[in-house]
Amino acid sequence: MNTELTQLQKRINNLKVLVMGDLILDEYLETDVERISPEAPVPVAIVKDSINKLGGAANVAWNVSMLGAKTTLFGISGKDLGERKIKQLCKKNKINFVSYNPKYFFTTIKTRVVSKGAQIVRIDKEKKDFQIDKIDKRKLKNKLSGLIEKTDLIILSDYEKGLFDNEILDFIKSKGKFVSIDTKSKKIDLSGFSLIKKNLKETLDSLKYFKNFEEYENRNKDIENLGKFLIEKTKSPLLITRDEKGASFIGKKIVHAKTKVSTVYDVTGAGDTCNAAFSLFMYLNLPVEKSLSLMNHLAKITISHMGTYAPRLNEIDWE
């Protein structure tokens, strides 16, 4: 690494980061497909290998840890095999894993069946429409308070699996820490965050919460207009990832950054890499232009791998 990146690495190494969100275990079944089933017109996939990876908020924590920060992961999960596997992967990747187990909840598992690098089918096991009751919510807040006291910044990852609502988010924001959020929800209050990170589709969806039904295209002027509208409503700076068009930051200043051309092997987890990296850089007060450039380089590394991947700072070629 060059001198500038070396200095940045030292600063990141001193950070204590709490990642909170929906825990997901990503399972990949590598298979061979040689024939069609006689029972139905579907391929017969013979399993050759099985690989488990951290997904959802756990993938954000993996990215933060690989970038060098002292990382704690907190979320809800079931007392089941999925949780045990996440716990093992966290230990392997130097992540302090803390979970809360509400009644009748089980850990989300996404199983991807893959053959010759192509995904055949994805099988999701998840608790739909789950809501934390008042007793569990009180216990969760008590557990969360101690973790927040020991952290520098908080990164939230909301995959709409039942952890977050406005009460929990208001509780977190009331602690006065730097709090960034990446959320798929169209129902939560987005005001008062240090950073909101969304992809373009999620950004457009969130406009409906504010009764804005205008049409916007993936071009800089439209991104600026919708970004200014959301900032006026939320008072929170916004990072929008725009697929092949790159990313845009709308805050006190507006910056657009083109994406780095690369071979796209799998886009799974690229948003988590962006959420982790930009949150760290913004907390450390790096210039927005530099933060976006570094983030794009890291995302480029992520999508060049099959499944989720957490790049290190020393993997990028950046001047």
N, C-alpha and C positions, 0 to 999 in steps of 0.2 A: 504494500500500500504506500501511496505517497504520504508526505508529511501531514497534509491537511486531513486526510482520512484517518491517519494514525491518531491525531489529536482528537478527532471526532469519536473514534473508538474508545479512547480513554474516558471521555465524558459520558458516553453511553454506559460504560462498565460501572460507573458510580451510581447509576439510576436504580431506584426501587420501583417496580411497576406492578400494579394490580390489574390483571385482565379478568373481567367478569362477563359472563354471558352463557349462551346455550351450548352445552357440551355435546359434541358429536363424535362418534367413532366411525372413521372411514375404513371400510374393509374392501380389499381388492382381491377378487378371485381370478387368477390367471388360468385360462382354459385353452384346450384344443377343441376345435369343432371340425368334425370329419364327416358327419352325416346328419340327416334329418330324422327326427323321431317318427316311428311308425304309428304312434298314438295320436299325433297332431302335427300340423305343418310348422314345426318349430325346430331349431337346431339342438342337437345333443352336445352339451358342453362338458368336457371331462376336465375336472379341476387338477391343475398341475402344481399350483402354488397359491398360498394365501398370505396377504400382507395387510397389516393394520397400520393406520396412520391417524394422527390427530386432526379432527375436523371441527368446524364451527369456531367457537371462542377458543377451544383448545389449540386450533391451528394458529390463531392470532398470538396466543401465548408462546407457541413454538417459535414463531417468527421473532417475537420480542426477545426470547431467550437466545436464539442464534445470532441476533444482532448484538448481544453482549450484556443486556440489562439483567439485573436480579429480578426474577419473575415469579409472581404468585398467580395461580389460576383459581378462580372461584366460580362455582355454578351449582345447579341442581342436577342430580342424577339418581338413578335407582341403585339399590344395593344388589348389583347384578354383574354378569360377566363383562358387559360393556364398560361399566365403571372401573372394574379391575384392570382391564386392558388399557384404558386411558391413564389410570394411575401408574401402570408400568412404563408407558411411553413417556409420561411426565418425568418420572425418576430418571430415565435414560437421558432425557434432554435437559436436566437440571432445572426443572420447573417445580416449585412448591405447590402441590395440589391440595386444595381444600374444597370439600363438597358439602352440600346439604341435601338430605334425602327426605323429601316430603312423601307423605303416604300416597300409595297407588300410582307412583311415578316410575317409569323405567327409562333407561338411558337410550337416547336416539342413536340408531346404527344405520348407516347408509352402505349397502353392499353393492358394489359395482362388479358385474361379470364382464371380463375383458378377454378378447381373443386376438392375438397378433397385433396388439396395440390399439385395437378398436373396442369401444364399449358396446356390448350387446344389449344389456338391460341393467337398470338400477332398481334395487329392492330396498325400500325404506321401512324401518321399524321405528315408529314414533308415537308419542302420546298426543293425540289431536285435541285441540281446544282445552288444554289444561290450564287451570287457574289456581294459584297458591291461596290457601285459605288464611284467615286472620291469625290463627295460632302459628302456622308455619311462617307467615310473613314477619311476625314479631320475633321469632327465633332467628330467622334469616338476618334481620336487621342487627340484632345483637352480635351475631357472628361477624357480620360485615363491618361493624364499627371498629373492632379491633384491628382488622386488616387494613382499613383505610388510614388509621392513625400512623401506620408504619410505612406508608407508601408515598412516593413523590407525585406520581400521576396515575390516573385510572383510564383504562381503555375498555369501552363497552362494545360487545358484539351481540346483536339481537337478531336471532334467526326465527323469531316468533314461535318459540316452543313453550312459552308460558312463564318465563322468569320475570320479564319486565312489564311493569305498568307505571302509570304516572306517579303513584305513591312511592314506589321503590326508587324511581328516578329522582324525584324531588328530595328524597332522603339522601341519596348519593351527592347530589349537587349542593345540598345544604352544608356539606363538610368543607367547602371552600377549596377543594383541590382542582387541578387541571383535569377536566373530564372530556374525553372525546367519545363519540358514539357512531357506530355503523349499524343502521337498523333497516330492516325490511318492513317494519310496521307502518301502517297508514293512520294509526289511531292515537299514537302517543304525542305528547306536547314536546316539540323540539326546541323550545326556548331555553336560553341560559347555559348552553354548552360551550366549552372552549373550542370545540371543533365538531362539525357534523360531516361525516363521510358517507357518500352515497354513489351508486352508479347512476347512469343517466335514466334508466327505466324507473328506478326507485325514486329518483328526484321528481320525475314527471308525475308519478303516482302520488307523491306527497303533496303536490299542488292542489289536489282535489280536497284535501283536508281543509284548505283555506278557500274553497269554493272558486278556485281558479281553473277554468276549463279551456284556456287558450291552448293552441297548438304550437309546439316549439320543435325545431329541427336541430340536428347535431352539428350546429355551426356556431362559431364564436359569439356572434352578436346575440343569437337566441339564448345561448348559455348564460351570457352576461345578464340578459333581461330577466330570465327566470331566477338566476342566482340573487340578483338585487331584490326581487320580490320576496324570496324566502328569507333573506337577511333582515328585511324590513319587518317581517312577521316574527322571526325567531330571535333576532339580535345575536345570532351565532354565525361565525365564519363557516364557509362551506367548501368542501373538497368534492368535486364531481369527477369520477372516472368515466371516460367516454370511449371505451373500446379502442378501435384502430385510430381514433382521433386524438388519443392521449388523455390528458387530465387538465382540469381547470380549478384554480383557487379563486374564490370570491370572498373578499374580506375588506380590510382597509385599502387594499390594492387588489387589482384583478390580474392574474397571470395565467396564461395558457401554455401548456407544454406538450409538444408532440411526442407520441410514443416512439420507442426505439424499434426499428425493423428487426424482426427475428423470426425464426421458425417456431410456430405455435404448435406445441405437442399436446398440451392440455391446459385449459384456462382455469381449472379447478383451483381455488384458493388464492388466485391473484388479487382479489379484493381484500383478502385478509392480510396479505403482504403489504398492500398499500395502506391499510388501516394502521398496522403496526408501525411501519416505517415513518409515515408522515406525522403520526402522533408524537413519536420520539423526537423527530427533527423540529417540529413546531414548539414542543416544550422547551427544547434547548435553544430556541430563538435563532435557528439557522435562517438565512434569507429564503424567501419563498421559492425563488427561482432555483436555488441550489437544492432545496428540499424536494421539489418536484422532479428535478433531474435524477437525483439519487434514487428516489422512489421508483421512477420509471426503469432505471437500470436493474433494480432489485426485482421488479415485477417481470421484466424480460427474462431473468434467470428462472423465476418460478414457472412460467408457462413453457419453458423448454424441457420440463420434467413431466413424467406421467404422475398424475395425482397431485395431492398437496405437497409442497416443498418449501422449506424455510431457508432462504439464502443468507449467507454471511456477508459482512461488509467487505471482507478481503476477496470476495469472488468477483467484484465488479471491476471493470476496466474504465476508469473515469479520471479525467484530468480537470 
